[in-house]
Amino acid sequence: MRIAIVDDDPLVRMGLRAIVGSEPDWEVVAEAGDGRAALDVVATHNPDLVLMDIRMPHMDGLEATRAITSGPSGAKVIVLTTFEVDEYVFEAMRAGASGFVLKRVPPAELIEAVRVVASGESMLFPASTRRVIERFAAPPSAVGMPDLTEREGDVLRLLARGLSNGEIAADLFVSVETVKSHVASILMKLGVRDRTQAVIAAYETGYVTPGLAEEPDAR
């Protein structure tokens, strides 16, 4: 896996490079000290995944994440943050980031998080991610969700609870492959790139309500 590291602190970049370099199938293909430079390294080195700080000079991680995830590179973005519940974290995920990792997590947790996001299997640290989305998601809009089948709705609500494909399969008594098929259909119908974006859309349309991850009665 080809990874780019974006952080304005050289010591943080050094530490992340050491962690990434400990994995035999990973390679740090580029580093950048701000968002503007990040766009250049993504265009030049075409990484599979970007570890992105938020607060940086010249261009912050929010704007850089939005530009990368809306561009043609296909690179996934993981936001690095100091605080677990941070409005900037939510804005970064809304901009297209696939999840976030606290800078203080042990190396093994960072490695696991990168592998999980790279595989598209599930959101990062589901409880933390859900708290951020619940706290900062905009009030439900008048724009409805596209038509989902009953089973797709079941899967989306379980996604919003932070369940993995395996956990959803066990809950619904179906195979993991069936869950993957439903997730792919949900992403396509919502026009989003990953599960995190699907959950944000579910909250912001009122399909799922904060704290309950249940479909509102009003639908």
Disulfide bonds with the S-S distance in Angstrom:
none
